[in-house]
Amino acid sequence: PACVLGIDLGTTSVKAALLVGAEQEQVVAESCSRETQAYTSSLEAGPQGMEQNVRRIIRALNECLAALPQQQLQRVSHIGISGQMHGIVFWKKDKGCKWTEYGTGPAFEPEEVSHLITWQDGRCSPTFLSTLPLPQSHISLATGFGCATVYWYLKKSPDFLKSYDAAGTIHDYVVAMLCDLKKPLMSVQNAASWGYFNSRNKSWNTDILKKSGFPVHLLPEVGDPGSIAGRTICAWHGIPKGAIVGIALGDFQCSVYSCLTERTDAVFNISTSAQLTISMPPGFQPPETPDPSSAVTYFPYFNGDYLAVAASLNGGNVLATFVDMVARWTEELGLQVQESAIYTKIIKAALAQNDSKLSVHPTIFGERHIPEQLASVSNIAVSDLSLGHVTRALCRGIVENLCSMLPVQRLMETGVRRILGSGSALARNEVLRQEVERILPFPVVYGKDVDAAVGAAMVM
């Protein structure tokens, strides 16, 4: 029987899942995950920049596929790919990659490709964004959005853009390389995440962009989520040449797709960032113009549907920053503790503390609707200063912050009956799960660590 391969190029890791079986009865036969360790410094943007080395991401992808059983990869007929939204990578069309022999068969390696400027990038300050033309889109423009990043290069480093003639998200890049696309192809989901895209008529704001000197030749063509981008031009890690490759999808939409079956379900996702979402009724159209102060955004989903999403910039990355802080303090005290050991210990300590009076507002990365509001800790009492109390309060703060963006009252009004928990941070952290169950008055069911990869495969 044929297999479907799902791939997710996330913010910190690459995941792959092999699905076997008929449509309704598909099961995950094998899955694999590899940390990318791709973060790299940005020379131009300085400390505000957030970039990743594309070679390291593709290396993690190759390692991930090499770890899957060869005999199953040889039966792959379709490949679905999702990844982190909003970000942008530039490349040269005729020199985007070179195919080389890997241990498990041919694989591609990036050639003339820029760094990936991720969704976490902070180089476009509110002041800079206010100088840009107003988009004709239902989504407010924010730093880390692909089109905003292009404007930044246009104004600060125009020579950079002259080196490249193609651009896309990191997963658009992978699809373009696998199928040797002459012009990158992007799904409506990813296009909406870049800004300057009208989801109603599925087109870029070309007139607005051209007037301000934006290099519109860099914009990919746009297709519907679930459509086919092309076929593999080469055998790839044993996957036969000619396997069908779907258009690249948003990782969040794929996480939701892997578990959302009823319109009465809400999805609570915590991976690097965090989202709480409900599906909008069929036929719903988002407003013509965005409300910049609203915490809820409407994400294009599948078949013309939309999701109402509280998309927080603060999720597992907050815990990672806390762990990093503890590691640095420990080092300054002359001790060495591995970050993985700190994670295990703080979660264990928090599980021993059932409650904490500490109140942590965890928005160290700001939020798109209030970028200037950072984190704070209040209600500090001597009795709540242990590592367990602080970690417990931090986990609760992450959940409460998301629930303040899409309140329980609204979930009840829209008829939500159940919460589906997904995302790697939620899968790995029992304290977060306890807080979700404590704060939300609904039964909670959990997904797996590879939800987005599974969703990308299911779409195919």
Sequence and secondary structure as in RCSB ss.txt:
>XXXX:A:sequence
PACVLGIDLGTTSVKAALLVGAEQEQVVAESCSRETQAYTSSLEAGPQGMEQNVRRIIRALNECLAALPQQQLQR
VSHIGISGQMHGIVFWKKDKGCKWTEYGTGPAFEPEEVSHLITWQDGRCSPTFLSTLPLPQSHISLATGFGCATV
YWYLKKSPDFLKSYDAAGTIHDYVVAMLCDLKKPLMSVQNAASWGYFNSRNKSWNTDILKKSGFPVHLLPEVGDP
GSIAGRTICAWHGIPKGAIVGIALGDFQCSVYSCLTERTDAVFNISTSAQLTISMPPGFQPPETPDPSSAVTYFP
YFNGDYLAVAASLNGGNVLATFVDMVARWTEELGLQVQESAIYTKIIKAALAQNDSKLSVHPTIFGERHIPEQLA
SVSNIAVSDLSLGHVTRALCRGIVENLCSMLPVQRLMETGVRRILGSGSALARNEVLRQEVERILPFPVVYGKDV
DAAVGAAMVM
>XXXX:A:secstr
  EEEEEEE SSEEEEEEEES GGG EEEEEEEEE   EE  TTTGGG  EE HHHHHHHHHHHHHTS HHHHTT
EEEEEEEE SS BEEE GGGSEEEEEETTEEEEEE SB  EE TT   S HHHHHTS   SSSS   TT HHHHH
HHHHHH HHHHHT SEEE HHHHHHHHHHT SS EEEHHHHHHHSSEETTTTEE HHHHHHTT  GGGS EEE T
T EEEE SS BTTB TT EEE  EEHHHHHHHTT  STTEEEEEESSSEEEEEE  TT    SS  TT SEEEEE
 STT EEEEEEES SHHHHHHHHHHHHHHHHHTT    HHHHHHHHHHHHHH S    EEE  TT BTTBTT   
EEE   GGG SHHHHHHHHHHHHHHHHHHHS HHHHHHTT  EEEEESHHHHH HHHHHHHHHHSSS EEE  TT
HHHHHHHHH 
